[in-house]
Amino acid sequence: MGNIVAIVGRPNVGKSTLFNRLTESRNAIVKEISGVTRDRLYGKGEWNGAQFSVIDTGGYVKGSDDIFEGEIRKQVEIAIQEANVIVFMVDVTTGIVDLDEKVAALLRKSKKPVFIAANKVDSNDRIGLSAEFYQFGLGDVFDLSATNGTGTGELLDEVVKHFDKEDESVNEKDHLPRIAIVGRPNVGKSSLVNALTGEERNIVTNISGTTRDSINTRYNAFGFDFMLIDTAGIRKKAKVQEDIEYYSVLRSVRTIEEADVCIFMIDAEEGLQKQDLSIYYMIEKNSKGVVVLVNKWDLVEKDQNTMNEYEEKLREQLAPFNDVPIIFTSTITKQRIHKALEATMMVHDNRTKKISTSVLNEVMQEIILATPPPALKGKYIRIKYIQQLPTHSPAFAFFCNLPQYVPESYKRFLENRLREKFDFCGVPIRIYFRKK
């Protein structure tokens, strides 16, 4: 485990604002209402050459009947267990309130180094108001403003003293495959993360929109090692009512753009919806690898032909790009979830596959010779040679004399032959014709 700093406190004291400042990002959604952050959100920070992970947590609430607040409390407690150092955020404008006392009691039991960040010291007249927080008996108190950054340097100077300076695991994560779990709301994305990791890493309820931020989890088990990213469900723009959900969807789209492979989840009972196809086309447009997971398969009445018939219909709906692994799973019973991981890493290998120019020409020229491009207006197209382009996803250049006359149907023919001969299952292929 790397150097980890957890930011904890009651709702609306500025934890997500400090998280964004420490990670130099805007990954955490910030809004002046309670309960915006729900799951633990991870980011990377650096100070004086020391690299570390930062965990943003939801506001700690105890004794509430709200389903989310109970789940948020669990996430805060897990973050405290994971962390090396804890930053306890409080608000100088309100002073100590009952919830602060409850958080302080929890931190005393943790036996971890705790630094109290007295936030919202945005003006000179608020300096010194933080003295009352020393009565927690948890350690030093630092005046800061998460909004403008005042005081964060002094806080970090002390925080990094508790780090293992030789820990390089944060750097390792930069090179791991990034696997994003995407789909409509409430198809089981967070449940899949929890089933794979064997712990309640992400909050799961049957309420659409439970997950708001894109949440990173390192998965390192059974020979697999990658970053697993749970995302907020993507709905139609017309159905996105609140601005918090708007930013959640925006982060999900950005996560697709930054991922290597997307685990695309659909609900087995509802089948492939129009919005599902919009997400699928977004994955294909960004040239990302894709594995289709049909979740909640345990709820479907079936016989010996149901799976084959369902898969056949699904491939018809996904056409023309339907050369993808389709796995029927249940995150509740954990049916085939490890098969889904095997398919995901296979797709990742396919996406990074490089074929030498000599092998490519030897195989494809024979196919082109047997089935040449159709002539147009008496003009014959001659493909001289083929080369794989140095791109992140598979792309091929076919050099010929008349690239403008090659029909779309022949491009699809060549793509299908490339898939057949070199196995690009789960990966969009780009084909370009260039003048030679």
LOKOLDO-802982 format. One record per residue (C-alpha): x, y, z. Coordinates in nm, 2 decimals, padded with zeros to 4 digits. Example, Ala and Ser with C-alpha at 12.3 -4.5 7.8 and 13.67 -1.06 7.14 Angstrom:
<pts>
<X: 01.23 Y: -00.45 Z: 00.78>
<X: 01.37 Y: -00.11 Z: 00.71>
</pts>
This chain:
<pts>
<X: 00.00 Y: 00.00 Z: 00.00>
<X: 00.13 Y: 00.35 Z: -00.09>
<X: 00.14 Y: 00.67 Z: 00.11>
<X: -00.23 Y: 00.76 Z: 00.16>
<X: -00.39 Y: 01.07 Z: 00.31>
<X: -00.76 Y: 01.05 Z: 00.39>
<X: -00.96 Y: 01.37 Z: 00.42>
<X: -01.25 Y: 01.33 Z: 00.67>
<X: -01.50 Y: 01.55 Z: 00.85>
<X: -01.87 Y: 01.63 Z: 00.87>
<X: -02.06 Y: 01.74 Z: 00.56>
<X: -01.99 Y: 02.07 Z: 00.38>
<X: -01.66 Y: 02.17 Z: 00.55>
<X: -01.46 Y: 02.18 Z: 00.22>
<X: -01.31 Y: 01.83 Z: 00.19>
<X: -01.37 Y: 01.80 Z: -00.18>
<X: -01.23 Y: 02.15 Z: -00.24>
<X: -00.91 Y: 02.05 Z: -00.05>
<X: -00.90 Y: 01.72 Z: -00.25>
<X: -00.90 Y: 01.91 Z: -00.58>
<X: -00.63 Y: 02.14 Z: -00.46>
<X: -00.40 Y: 01.86 Z: -00.33>
<X: -00.44 Y: 01.66 Z: -00.65>
<X: -00.44 Y: 01.97 Z: -00.88>
<X: -00.75 Y: 01.85 Z: -01.04>
<X: -01.13 Y: 01.91 Z: -01.05>
<X: -01.21 Y: 01.54 Z: -01.01>
<X: -01.43 Y: 01.59 Z: -00.70>
<X: -01.77 Y: 01.75 Z: -00.74>
<X: -01.80 Y: 02.06 Z: -00.52>
<X: -02.13 Y: 02.21 Z: -00.42>
<X: -02.26 Y: 02.40 Z: -00.11>
<X: -02.50 Y: 02.13 Z: 00.00>
<X: -02.46 Y: 01.83 Z: 00.22>
<X: -02.41 Y: 01.48 Z: 00.08>
<X: -02.26 Y: 01.56 Z: -00.27>
<X: -01.96 Y: 01.32 Z: -00.22>
<X: -02.07 Y: 00.96 Z: -00.15>
<X: -01.80 Y: 00.71 Z: -00.23>
<X: -01.43 Y: 00.73 Z: -00.16>
<X: -01.26 Y: 00.92 Z: -00.44>
<X: -00.89 Y: 00.86 Z: -00.50>
<X: -00.64 Y: 01.11 Z: -00.65>
<X: -00.26 Y: 01.16 Z: -00.67>
<X: -00.06 Y: 01.44 Z: -00.51>
<X: 00.30 Y: 01.54 Z: -00.47>
<X: 00.47 Y: 01.77 Z: -00.22>
<X: 00.85 Y: 01.83 Z: -00.19>
<X: 00.92 Y: 01.52 Z: -00.40>
<X: 00.70 Y: 01.29 Z: -00.20>
<X: 00.42 Y: 01.13 Z: -00.39>
<X: 00.10 Y: 01.02 Z: -00.22>
<X: -00.26 Y: 00.92 Z: -00.28>
<X: -00.54 Y: 01.13 Z: -00.15>
<X: -00.88 Y: 01.00 Z: -00.05>
<X: -01.18 Y: 01.23 Z: -00.05>
<X: -01.47 Y: 01.10 Z: 00.16>
<X: -01.84 Y: 01.19 Z: 00.21>
<X: -01.94 Y: 01.39 Z: 00.51>
<X: -01.95 Y: 01.18 Z: 00.83>
<X: -02.30 Y: 01.16 Z: 00.98>
<X: -02.42 Y: 00.93 Z: 01.26>
<X: -02.77 Y: 00.85 Z: 01.37>
<X: -02.94 Y: 00.95 Z: 01.05>
<X: -03.21 Y: 00.74 Z: 00.88>
<X: -03.10 Y: 00.85 Z: 00.53>
<X: -02.98 Y: 00.54 Z: 00.34>
<X: -02.69 Y: 00.73 Z: 00.17>
<X: -02.56 Y: 00.88 Z: 00.50>
<X: -02.54 Y: 00.53 Z: 00.65>
<X: -02.34 Y: 00.41 Z: 00.35>
<X: -02.12 Y: 00.72 Z: 00.35>
<X: -02.03 Y: 00.65 Z: 00.71>
<X: -01.91 Y: 00.31 Z: 00.62>
<X: -01.70 Y: 00.46 Z: 00.34>
<X: -01.54 Y: 00.71 Z: 00.58>
<X: -01.45 Y: 00.43 Z: 00.82>
<X: -01.29 Y: 00.22 Z: 00.55>
<X: -01.09 Y: 00.53 Z: 00.43>
<X: -00.96 Y: 00.58 Z: 00.79>
<X: -00.84 Y: 00.21 Z: 00.80>
<X: -00.66 Y: 00.25 Z: 00.46>
<X: -00.48 Y: 00.58 Z: 00.53>
<X: -00.13 Y: 00.64 Z: 00.67>
<X: -00.22 Y: 01.00 Z: 00.77>
<X: -00.56 Y: 01.16 Z: 00.83>
<X: -00.66 Y: 01.52 Z: 00.77>
<X: -00.96 Y: 01.61 Z: 00.98>
<X: -01.14 Y: 01.91 Z: 00.83>
<X: -01.34 Y: 02.15 Z: 01.04>
<X: -01.50 Y: 02.48 Z: 00.98>
<X: -01.38 Y: 02.79 Z: 01.17>
<X: -01.70 Y: 02.98 Z: 01.09>
<X: -01.92 Y: 02.74 Z: 01.29>
<X: -01.67 Y: 02.62 Z: 01.55>
<X: -01.71 Y: 02.28 Z: 01.71>
<X: -02.05 Y: 02.10 Z: 01.66>
<X: -02.17 Y: 01.77 Z: 01.77>
<X: -02.07 Y: 01.59 Z: 01.45>
<X: -01.72 Y: 01.71 Z: 01.48>
<X: -01.70 Y: 01.55 Z: 01.83>
<X: -01.82 Y: 01.22 Z: 01.68>
<X: -01.56 Y: 01.23 Z: 01.41>
<X: -01.29 Y: 01.32 Z: 01.66>
<X: -01.40 Y: 01.02 Z: 01.88>
<X: -01.36 Y: 00.79 Z: 01.57>
<X: -01.02 Y: 00.92 Z: 01.49>
<X: -00.89 Y: 00.87 Z: 01.85>
<X: -00.96 Y: 00.50 Z: 01.81>
<X: -00.77 Y: 00.48 Z: 01.48>
<X: -00.43 Y: 00.55 Z: 01.64>
<X: -00.33 Y: 00.71 Z: 01.31>
<X: -00.14 Y: 01.05 Z: 01.28>
<X: -00.41 Y: 01.32 Z: 01.26>
<X: -00.38 Y: 01.68 Z: 01.15>
<X: -00.67 Y: 01.92 Z: 01.20>
<X: -00.73 Y: 02.15 Z: 00.91>
<X: -00.93 Y: 02.45 Z: 01.02>
<X: -01.09 Y: 02.55 Z: 00.69>
<X: -01.24 Y: 02.87 Z: 00.56>
<X: -00.98 Y: 03.10 Z: 00.71>
<X: -01.03 Y: 03.33 Z: 00.41>
<X: -00.96 Y: 03.66 Z: 00.58>
<X: -00.75 Y: 03.81 Z: 00.86>
<X: -01.04 Y: 03.85 Z: 01.10>
<X: -01.07 Y: 03.46 Z: 01.11>
<X: -00.71 Y: 03.40 Z: 01.21>
<X: -00.70 Y: 03.25 Z: 01.56>
<X: -01.06 Y: 03.12 Z: 01.56>
<X: -00.92 Y: 02.77 Z: 01.52>
<X: -00.77 Y: 02.76 Z: 01.88>
<X: -01.08 Y: 02.59 Z: 02.01>
<X: -01.01 Y: 02.28 Z: 01.80>
<X: -00.71 Y: 02.19 Z: 02.02>
<X: -00.95 Y: 02.06 Z: 02.28>
<X: -01.00 Y: 01.75 Z: 02.06>
<X: -00.66 Y: 01.64 Z: 02.18>
<X: -00.57 Y: 01.50 Z: 01.83>
<X: -00.26 Y: 01.71 Z: 01.75>
<X: -00.17 Y: 02.03 Z: 01.56>
<X: -00.43 Y: 02.26 Z: 01.41>
<X: -00.36 Y: 02.43 Z: 01.08>
<X: -00.54 Y: 02.74 Z: 00.96>
<X: -00.61 Y: 02.71 Z: 00.59>
<X: -00.84 Y: 02.81 Z: 00.30>
<X: -00.90 Y: 02.52 Z: 00.07>
<X: -01.05 Y: 02.77 Z: -00.18>
<X: -00.74 Y: 02.99 Z: -00.23>
<X: -00.48 Y: 02.75 Z: -00.10>
<X: -00.36 Y: 02.96 Z: 00.20>
<X: -00.20 Y: 02.73 Z: 00.46>
<X: -00.20 Y: 02.41 Z: 00.26>
<X: 00.18 Y: 02.42 Z: 00.23>
<X: 00.24 Y: 02.43 Z: 00.61>
<X: -00.01 Y: 02.14 Z: 00.65>
<X: 00.16 Y: 01.93 Z: 00.38>
<X: 00.51 Y: 02.00 Z: 00.52>
<X: 00.40 Y: 01.81 Z: 00.84>
<X: 00.19 Y: 01.54 Z: 00.66>
<X: 00.48 Y: 01.42 Z: 00.44>
<X: 00.71 Y: 01.37 Z: 00.74>
<X: 00.49 Y: 01.06 Z: 00.82>
<X: 00.55 Y: 00.90 Z: 00.47>
<X: 00.76 Y: 00.61 Z: 00.36>
<X: 01.00 Y: 00.80 Z: 00.13>
<X: 01.09 Y: 00.48 Z: -00.07>
<X: 00.74 Y: 00.39 Z: -00.16>
<X: 00.70 Y: 00.40 Z: -00.54>
<X: 00.36 Y: 00.23 Z: -00.57>
<X: 00.19 Y: 00.56 Z: -00.68>
<X: 00.42 Y: 00.57 Z: -00.98>
<X: 00.34 Y: 00.21 Z: -01.07>
<X: -00.03 Y: 00.29 Z: -01.11>
<X: 00.05 Y: 00.53 Z: -01.40>
<X: 00.15 Y: 00.23 Z: -01.61>
<X: -00.14 Y: 00.00 Z: -01.53>
<X: -00.42 Y: -00.07 Z: -01.78>
<X: -00.73 Y: 00.15 Z: -01.71>
<X: -01.05 Y: -00.04 Z: -01.71>
<X: -01.37 Y: 00.17 Z: -01.70>
<X: -01.71 Y: 00.02 Z: -01.60>
<X: -01.98 Y: 00.21 Z: -01.79>
<X: -02.35 Y: 00.19 Z: -01.85>
<X: -02.69 Y: 00.34 Z: -01.77>
<X: -02.78 Y: 00.41 Z: -01.40>
<X: -02.86 Y: 00.11 Z: -01.18>
<X: -02.72 Y: -00.17 Z: -01.40>
<X: -02.48 Y: -00.29 Z: -01.13>
<X: -02.15 Y: -00.11 Z: -01.20>
<X: -02.07 Y: -00.05 Z: -00.83>
<X: -02.19 Y: -00.40 Z: -00.74>
<X: -01.94 Y: -00.54 Z: -00.99>
<X: -01.65 Y: -00.35 Z: -00.82>
<X: -01.76 Y: -00.47 Z: -00.48>
<X: -01.80 Y: -00.83 Z: -00.60>
<X: -01.45 Y: -00.83 Z: -00.76>
<X: -01.27 Y: -00.67 Z: -00.46>
<X: -01.47 Y: -00.86 Z: -00.20>
<X: -01.55 Y: -00.55 Z: 00.00>
<X: -01.79 Y: -00.26 Z: 00.00>
<X: -01.56 Y: -00.02 Z: -00.18>
<X: -01.85 Y: 00.16 Z: -00.35>
<X: -02.19 Y: 00.25 Z: -00.22>
<X: -02.47 Y: 00.04 Z: -00.38>
<X: -02.84 Y: 00.11 Z: -00.36>
<X: -03.13 Y: 00.05 Z: -00.60>
<X: -03.16 Y: 00.43 Z: -00.65>
<X: -03.04 Y: 00.56 Z: -00.98>
<X: -02.76 Y: 00.81 Z: -00.96>
<X: -02.60 Y: 00.67 Z: -00.64>
<X: -02.25 Y: 00.69 Z: -00.78>
<X: -02.15 Y: 01.05 Z: -00.87>
<X: -01.77 Y: 01.06 Z: -00.91>
<X: -01.56 Y: 00.83 Z: -01.12>
<X: -01.39 Y: 00.61 Z: -00.86>
<X: -01.05 Y: 00.44 Z: -00.91>
<X: -00.97 Y: 00.11 Z: -00.75>
<X: -00.65 Y: -00.09 Z: -00.80>
<X: -00.73 Y: -00.46 Z: -00.86>
<X: -00.44 Y: -00.69 Z: -00.80>
<X: -00.54 Y: -01.05 Z: -00.76>
<X: -00.55 Y: -01.38 Z: -00.95>
<X: -00.27 Y: -01.27 Z: -01.18>
<X: -00.45 Y: -00.95 Z: -01.28>
<X: -00.32 Y: -00.60 Z: -01.21>
<X: -00.51 Y: -00.29 Z: -01.34>
<X: -00.70 Y: 00.02 Z: -01.24>
<X: -01.07 Y: -00.04 Z: -01.22>
<X: -01.28 Y: 00.28 Z: -01.26>
<X: -01.65 Y: 00.28 Z: -01.15>
<X: -01.85 Y: 00.56 Z: -01.32>
<X: -02.18 Y: 00.74 Z: -01.27>
<X: -02.46 Y: 00.60 Z: -01.49>
<X: -02.50 Y: 00.79 Z: -01.82>
<X: -02.86 Y: 00.91 Z: -01.89>
<X: -03.01 Y: 01.11 Z: -02.17>
<X: -02.95 Y: 01.48 Z: -02.14>
<X: -03.32 Y: 01.55 Z: -02.12>
<X: -03.34 Y: 01.33 Z: -01.80>
<X: -03.05 Y: 01.50 Z: -01.63>
<X: -03.22 Y: 01.74 Z: -01.39>
<X: -02.97 Y: 01.85 Z: -01.13>
<X: -02.63 Y: 02.00 Z: -01.21>
<X: -02.46 Y: 01.75 Z: -00.98>
<X: -02.57 Y: 01.47 Z: -01.21>
<X: -02.46 Y: 01.68 Z: -01.51>
<X: -02.11 Y: 01.69 Z: -01.38>
<X: -02.12 Y: 01.32 Z: -01.28>
<X: -02.22 Y: 01.23 Z: -01.64>
<X: -01.94 Y: 01.46 Z: -01.77>
<X: -01.68 Y: 01.28 Z: -01.56>
<X: -01.81 Y: 00.94 Z: -01.69>
<X: -01.77 Y: 01.05 Z: -02.05>
<X: -01.42 Y: 01.18 Z: -01.97>
<X: -01.34 Y: 00.84 Z: -01.81>
<X: -01.43 Y: 00.66 Z: -02.13>
<X: -01.20 Y: 00.89 Z: -02.32>
<X: -00.91 Y: 00.81 Z: -02.08>
<X: -00.97 Y: 00.44 Z: -02.04>
<X: -00.80 Y: 00.15 Z: -02.23>
<X: -01.09 Y: -00.09 Z: -02.21>
<X: -01.46 Y: -00.03 Z: -02.11>
<X: -01.67 Y: -00.30 Z: -01.94>
<X: -02.01 Y: -00.21 Z: -02.09>
<X: -02.29 Y: -00.33 Z: -01.86>
<X: -02.65 Y: -00.37 Z: -01.96>
<X: -02.95 Y: -00.50 Z: -01.76>
<X: -03.05 Y: -00.85 Z: -01.87>
<X: -03.42 Y: -00.79 Z: -01.79>
<X: -03.44 Y: -00.46 Z: -01.98>
<X: -03.22 Y: -00.56 Z: -02.27>
<X: -03.03 Y: -00.31 Z: -02.49>
<X: -03.20 Y: 00.03 Z: -02.47>
<X: -03.15 Y: 00.33 Z: -02.70>
<X: -02.93 Y: 00.50 Z: -02.43>
<X: -02.72 Y: 00.18 Z: -02.41>
<X: -02.64 Y: 00.21 Z: -02.78>
<X: -02.54 Y: 00.58 Z: -02.74>
<X: -02.28 Y: 00.48 Z: -02.47>
<X: -02.16 Y: 00.19 Z: -02.69>
<X: -02.12 Y: 00.42 Z: -02.99>
<X: -01.92 Y: 00.66 Z: -02.77>
<X: -01.68 Y: 00.38 Z: -02.67>
<X: -01.64 Y: 00.28 Z: -03.04>
<X: -01.59 Y: 00.64 Z: -03.15>
<X: -01.31 Y: 00.68 Z: -02.90>
<X: -01.15 Y: 00.35 Z: -03.02>
<X: -01.16 Y: 00.19 Z: -02.68>
<X: -01.17 Y: -00.19 Z: -02.62>
<X: -01.50 Y: -00.31 Z: -02.50>
<X: -01.64 Y: -00.62 Z: -02.32>
<X: -02.02 Y: -00.64 Z: -02.30>
<X: -02.15 Y: -00.77 Z: -01.96>
<X: -02.52 Y: -00.87 Z: -01.95>
<X: -02.58 Y: -00.83 Z: -01.57>
<X: -02.87 Y: -00.96 Z: -01.36>
<X: -02.87 Y: -01.28 Z: -01.56>
<X: -02.99 Y: -01.47 Z: -01.25>
<X: -03.32 Y: -01.29 Z: -01.27>
<X: -03.40 Y: -01.40 Z: -01.63>
<X: -03.62 Y: -01.71 Z: -01.69>
<X: -03.43 Y: -01.93 Z: -01.92>
<X: -03.39 Y: -02.27 Z: -02.09>
<X: -03.10 Y: -02.42 Z: -02.28>
<X: -03.14 Y: -02.19 Z: -02.58>
<X: -03.20 Y: -01.86 Z: -02.40>
<X: -02.84 Y: -01.75 Z: -02.38>
<X: -02.76 Y: -01.82 Z: -02.74>
<X: -03.08 Y: -01.65 Z: -02.86>
<X: -03.01 Y: -01.34 Z: -02.64>
<X: -02.65 Y: -01.32 Z: -02.77>
<X: -02.76 Y: -01.35 Z: -03.13>
<X: -03.01 Y: -01.07 Z: -03.09>
<X: -02.76 Y: -00.85 Z: -02.91>
<X: -02.50 Y: -00.89 Z: -03.18>
<X: -02.76 Y: -00.79 Z: -03.44>
<X: -02.84 Y: -00.47 Z: -03.24>
<X: -02.47 Y: -00.39 Z: -03.19>
<X: -02.38 Y: -00.43 Z: -03.56>
<X: -02.17 Y: -00.34 Z: -03.75>
<X: -01.91 Y: -00.35 Z: -03.47>
<X: -02.02 Y: -00.67 Z: -03.29>
<X: -01.70 Y: -00.86 Z: -03.27>
<X: -01.70 Y: -00.82 Z: -02.90>
<X: -01.69 Y: -01.07 Z: -02.60>
<X: -02.04 Y: -01.10 Z: -02.45>
<X: -02.05 Y: -01.23 Z: -02.09>
<X: -02.36 Y: -01.32 Z: -01.90>
<X: -02.31 Y: -01.23 Z: -01.53>
<X: -02.47 Y: -01.17 Z: -01.20>
<X: -02.29 Y: -00.94 Z: -00.95>
<X: -02.51 Y: -01.08 Z: -00.67>
<X: -02.41 Y: -01.45 Z: -00.72>
<X: -02.07 Y: -01.36 Z: -00.87>
<X: -02.15 Y: -01.58 Z: -01.17>
<X: -01.88 Y: -01.55 Z: -01.44>
<X: -01.73 Y: -01.22 Z: -01.30>
<X: -01.38 Y: -01.36 Z: -01.33>
<X: -01.44 Y: -01.48 Z: -01.68>
<X: -01.53 Y: -01.12 Z: -01.75>
<X: -01.19 Y: -01.01 Z: -01.62>
<X: -01.02 Y: -01.27 Z: -01.85>
<X: -01.21 Y: -01.13 Z: -02.15>
<X: -01.12 Y: -00.77 Z: -02.05>
<X: -00.75 Y: -00.84 Z: -02.03>
<X: -00.77 Y: -01.03 Z: -02.36>
<X: -00.93 Y: -00.73 Z: -02.52>
<X: -00.66 Y: -00.51 Z: -02.37>
<X: -00.39 Y: -00.73 Z: -02.53>
<X: -00.57 Y: -00.71 Z: -02.86>
<X: -00.58 Y: -00.33 Z: -02.84>
<X: -00.20 Y: -00.31 Z: -02.79>
<X: -00.12 Y: -00.58 Z: -03.05>
<X: 00.14 Y: -00.48 Z: -03.31>
<X: 00.18 Y: -00.67 Z: -03.64>
<X: 00.49 Y: -00.65 Z: -03.84>
<X: 00.47 Y: -00.50 Z: -04.19>
<X: 00.61 Y: -00.82 Z: -04.35>
<X: 00.35 Y: -01.05 Z: -04.19>
<X: 00.07 Y: -00.80 Z: -04.25>
<X: 00.15 Y: -00.78 Z: -04.62>
<X: 00.21 Y: -01.16 Z: -04.66>
<X: -00.14 Y: -01.24 Z: -04.52>
<X: -00.34 Y: -00.95 Z: -04.66>
<X: -00.20 Y: -00.93 Z: -05.01>
<X: -00.30 Y: -01.29 Z: -05.07>
<X: -00.66 Y: -01.20 Z: -04.97>
<X: -00.66 Y: -00.88 Z: -05.18>
<X: -00.53 Y: -01.08 Z: -05.48>
<X: -00.81 Y: -01.33 Z: -05.44>
<X: -01.07 Y: -01.06 Z: -05.39>
<X: -00.95 Y: -00.73 Z: -05.54>
<X: -01.14 Y: -00.40 Z: -05.50>
<X: -01.42 Y: -00.35 Z: -05.75>
<X: -01.34 Y: -00.14 Z: -06.05>
<X: -01.51 Y: 00.20 Z: -06.08>
<X: -01.57 Y: 00.36 Z: -06.43>
<X: -01.30 Y: 00.15 Z: -06.58>
<X: -01.05 Y: 00.24 Z: -06.31>
<X: -00.87 Y: -00.04 Z: -06.13>
<X: -00.75 Y: 00.00 Z: -05.78>
<X: -00.42 Y: -00.16 Z: -05.70>
<X: -00.32 Y: -00.19 Z: -05.33>
<X: 00.06 Y: -00.18 Z: -05.31>
<X: 00.13 Y: -00.25 Z: -04.94>
<X: -00.02 Y: -00.23 Z: -04.59>
<X: 00.13 Y: -00.09 Z: -04.27>
<X: 00.00 Y: -00.07 Z: -03.91>
<X: 00.01 Y: 00.29 Z: -03.79>
<X: 00.18 Y: 00.38 Z: -03.46>
<X: -00.14 Y: 00.47 Z: -03.27>
<X: -00.27 Y: 00.37 Z: -02.93>
<X: -00.55 Y: 00.16 Z: -03.09>
<X: -00.52 Y: -00.06 Z: -03.41>
<X: -00.51 Y: 00.14 Z: -03.72>
<X: -00.39 Y: 00.04 Z: -04.07>
<X: -00.29 Y: 00.23 Z: -04.38>
<X: -00.35 Y: 00.07 Z: -04.72>
<X: -00.14 Y: 00.24 Z: -04.99>
<X: -00.29 Y: 00.23 Z: -05.33>
<X: -00.31 Y: 00.42 Z: -05.66>
<X: -00.68 Y: 00.55 Z: -05.63>
<X: -00.77 Y: 00.58 Z: -05.26>
<X: -01.08 Y: 00.80 Z: -05.34>
<X: -01.25 Y: 00.52 Z: -05.53>
<X: -01.24 Y: 00.25 Z: -05.26>
<X: -01.60 Y: 00.18 Z: -05.16>
<X: -01.71 Y: 00.15 Z: -04.79>
<X: -01.82 Y: -00.21 Z: -04.84>
<X: -01.46 Y: -00.31 Z: -04.94>
<X: -01.32 Y: -00.13 Z: -04.63>
<X: -01.56 Y: -00.35 Z: -04.41>
<X: -01.44 Y: -00.66 Z: -04.60>
<X: -01.08 Y: -00.58 Z: -04.52>
<X: -01.16 Y: -00.51 Z: -04.16>
<X: -01.34 Y: -00.84 Z: -04.13>
<X: -01.04 Y: -01.02 Z: -04.28>
<X: -00.80 Y: -00.84 Z: -04.04>
<X: -01.02 Y: -00.95 Z: -03.75>
<X: -01.03 Y: -01.31 Z: -03.88>
<X: -00.66 Y: -01.35 Z: -03.93>
<X: -00.52 Y: -01.15 Z: -03.64>
<X: -00.79 Y: -01.16 Z: -03.37>
<X: -00.89 Y: -00.81 Z: -03.28>
<X: -01.20 Y: -00.92 Z: -03.08>
<X: -01.34 Y: -00.64 Z: -02.87>
<X: -01.13 Y: -00.36 Z: -03.04>
<X: -01.25 Y: -00.11 Z: -03.30>
<X: -01.02 Y: -00.10 Z: -03.61>
<X: -00.95 Y: 00.21 Z: -03.82>
<X: -00.86 Y: 00.16 Z: -04.19>
<X: -00.72 Y: 00.44 Z: -04.40>
<X: -00.65 Y: 00.44 Z: -04.78>
<X: -00.35 Y: 00.66 Z: -04.89>
<X: -00.21 Y: 00.76 Z: -05.22>
<X: 00.10 Y: 00.57 Z: -05.33>
</pts>
